[in-house]
Amino acid sequence: MPDAPIPLSGLTTAEANTRLLKFGPNSVSSKAKLRPIVAFVKKFNSPLLIILMGASVISFFTGNQTSAIILICMVFLSVILDFVNTFRSEKAVDALIARVITTATVIRDGKRQEVNLTTIVPGDLVFLSAGDVIPADCRVMDGNDFFVNQSVMTGESLPVEKSHLQQSSKEEINAEASDIVLMGTSVVTGYATVEALRTGKQTEFGKIAERLTEADPETDFDRGIRKFSSFIMKLTIIMVVFVFAANTISGRGFLESFVFAIAIAVGLTPELLPVIMSVSLSRGAVRMAKTGVIVKHLPAIQNFGRMSVLCTDKTGTLTENRIVVVQFVDTYGKVTEDVLRYAYYNSAFHTGVPNPLDQAVRDFKKWDVGQLTKIDEVPFDFERRRESVVVDEGAKRLLITKGAPEAVYGICESYLHDGQLHPADDAFHTQAQAEFTRLSQEGFKVLAVCFRDVPKRLGTYEKNEEQGMTFLGYVAFMDPAKETVKETLDELELLGVEIKILTGDNELLTQKVCRDIQLVVKGTITGEQIRKLSTLEFRKVVSATTIFARITPEQKERIIRTLQDVGHVVGYLGDGINDAPALKAADVGVSVNNAVDVAKETADIILLKKSLRVLKAGIIEGRKTFRNTLKYILMGMSSNFGNMFSMMVASAFLPFLPMLPTQVLLNNFLYDTSQLSLSSDHVDESDVVKPTGWDMKFIRKYMLVFGPISSLFDFATFGLMFMLFRNSEHQFQTGWFMESIATQVFVIYIIRTKKIPFLQSSPSRLLLFNTLLIVTIAWLMPLLPFARFFNLQPLPLWVVGTLFSFVILYLLLVEVVKRWFFRREAKLALVTTS
């Protein structure tokens, strides 16, 4: 802060330069932008990718260079897709942020001049007018009709008047102080000269932005990937050790056993998962962009789909973010058009700085003012807190005043009710205050209106004319609820997403909005009440509360983290500076393109329009993306586990390997290639009606039920080809290669849906074409010239026909077991919830 009062001529350029060296530039910290190369390298920091890279290194040094190259290509393809999409999104956001005004008007050397925002220092006098963004935390020194929109810092939707009449202390540099304006807020009406008190990182804006440099918290998606990777690693180690030990003991060479064990590990690892996820997320991001949703961070789509609680502010989301007239009543609450008419006259002839309340009155209903003649005007000031106009209406000359109710009562000596004049006695004041309280408790912004006849004379009319007035009543304003929001909230409820309102506005106004949109309010709590609760008490309260009113940025962040602790996947929609910590803490942070730069930089997803309807489309897209990813995981884990388990058992009993390492890797490559189109697959509507999360217990159970079915048919194939058909070693391996790839690939038709395949739910055309093509290639491969490189041999047609029959029987059995499995899971879920 400056050490001495600043003259109205402002600082000198020399003094400003000195203070710039002392206090530093007027810029806030933000998340560091990684250079492209560093950002690319950081994409490899994934447990699953580390497993794949480890497997590729082992494969390379054990003679399986082909396998190593395939794995490394998978890893790099995944990373490149993720990097390109993320980097492109960051560039788009940078372009949006670059549009923010970076200059301000200051008074230096006794004259106004434009300077770069970063060169403003404590002590600078800054001139602000309507539309300006406030460049620092400042104190109002002088001004007129100066109203500020503080919603980015407090969440309050209505403009707040600021003046120099009541000076706050040095400790009261906050949004509540009547003479303090904060960095990042904006001027709605009027003009003022303000003194910069704090700049850069010392501002409230800067303190919030500084917190964003902390490490990103682990999201629900990150936790799921970590747990899944840990499960894969443990399962792989167990099977590799067993296979290696069994083959070594059975007399096969150490190196041959080790290479086969590594092939088993590669076959068990879902190496295409990163690619499937990246392709699915990329496709999802493109589709979401068409609906007005820009995805900055691709994994956020997964969190978006699994979101069970959406925390949002009120203004602009549930409401229209514009002020309208909602009531016009007399002292007793009776609707009276005279109140509105006189308020209209006052607003129509108002020539001061435009304000949203006057505009709301003019927009609500038009009155003919052609018969009126404006004589004079007494403008608004912060001491009187009211404004007046003098007009001629025929033979009468009227003084019409509107302003804050408490500033109008004292100048009235009568009131009008049912066309009759009554004295403004104590009973009037009691009734008038009661009606004002009622309107205020409904959450309305209220203006009082009064008038009186004044004598016709020449000259101006002064403030002292405002006396002996007749009180007419009140005009009530509010930011109305959006007409379509109720329908959207109902749709979100059907999708299993609960709405919680986190706002800086008062609880009465928020409750009013919730009643208007018929949002069921389970409970309401204020920031003051939250401060009195212990951690344990708050954990119990947070899930049972819908409205969190008058809360601070720190409390928003605490609410989100507590909801996560009790098991929710939390999304947060916000556009203000005060929303940034909450956006960072949420599993998925959502902002809008006209938000402040800190909010946009922190968010994972940016909406081109602040609308819950757009969010709904994004949630459904996220769920589709996750369901397609889950299809690959369930299918890969069950069939991979089954096949690798079959090889593990068969290798212990057969006199030769059931499939050569090169054949295992070829099988795995073809299988993975068939699944590249999985991201395009259709998703059943029943699979997107509720959030679906990472359920490792379910995945393990699925693997242990469907994996053995695959092994059962593998063992039947082994017995048929080895004991009945007496096939040679390479014919045996060829037969199992063909049966294995067909069952692995075609089972996607069964696993992709809980319904009857093709009859009730069909795969996408691309998935159908791709899977049929891959299996056709695999079954024709023994006939191709390069088959000898993989030791594949042609089989008699009757053997091929028998294998085809086994594949059909396998698919039918999987369909029967699938129906039993999901019926059983549904019954268990019902028992658990009841």
Order of alpha helices (4+ residues) and beta strands (2+ residues): alpha-alpha-alpha-alpha-beta-beta-beta-beta-alpha-beta-beta-beta-alpha-alpha-alpha-alpha-beta-alpha-beta-beta-alpha-alpha-beta-beta-beta-alpha-beta-beta-alpha-beta-beta-alpha-beta-alpha-beta-alpha-alpha-beta-alpha-beta-alpha-beta-alpha-beta-alpha-alpha-alpha-alpha-alpha-alpha-alpha
